[in-house]
């Protein structure tokens, strides 16, 4: 309707939306995958609520794919932290 045509996001909302789109695309680059999820930051498409709402995050599967692609499973990260602490 007419009220939707007049929607003007604030600078903060625009920044949030751009950050979410950037995070989505960076995930694709880092994982080397075009995979999408049914929900969260790796959905195939976003609506205004996804882009401007108060909360949107990576799903557990997206986090696991990212950690696997970067070689940063929880165990590997803990081992690295211990090595750094021991030095």
N, C-alpha and C positions, 0 to 999 in steps of 0.2 A: 504494500500500500504506500500511500504518500509519506507516512511517518518513516518507513524504511528508506525511502529515497533521500530523506533529509538527515540520516544518521551521519554524524561527523565524529570520528573517534578522537579522544584527547591524545596528546603527545605520548602520555604514559601507555595508553591502550595500543597505540600504533607501535611503540617500541616493544611491547609485550608480544604483539602479533608477529612482528618481524623477527624477534628472537626465537619464537617457536618455529617459524618456517625455517630459519637458519639452522636451528638444532636438528630439525627433521632432515634437512639436506646434508648436513655435516655427518649425521649418522650413516646415511647412504654412502658417503665418500669413505668414511673410516672402516665400514664393514665390507665395502665393495659389493654391496647387495642392494637390489631394488625391492627387497621384501617390504611388505606393509602388514600392519596388525589391524585387528578389528576395532581397537580403541587406543587412546593415548596419542603421544606425539608421533607415532609412526603409522597413523591412519592414512589411508589413501588420499582423503580430502578432509578439509576442515570447514566448519561453519563459523559464523560470527562468535558463537558461544565458546567454541574450541580456541579460537584465536585471542579473544578478549576476556574470557572468563577468569576467575580467580585461580584456578588450578588446572594444570594439564601436565602429565609426566610420561616418561617412558614406561612401558609395560615391563614386567619381569623378563619376558622373552627378548625384548629389545635390549635390555641391559645385558643379558647373557650373551647375545650375539655380539654386542660391542666389546664386552670383556674378552670373549673368545678371539675376536679379530685382533685385539691389541695385546693378547697374551697376558691379560690381567684378571685371571680368576681370583676369587677371594683368597685362596690358598697361596697363589703366587704373590699377591699384594702383601699378604701377611709375612711371607718369607722375605720379601724385599725390605719391608719395614724392620724386621728383626736384624737383617744384615746391616742396614744403615745404623740402627741403634747400637749394634755391637762394635761398630768402627770407632 
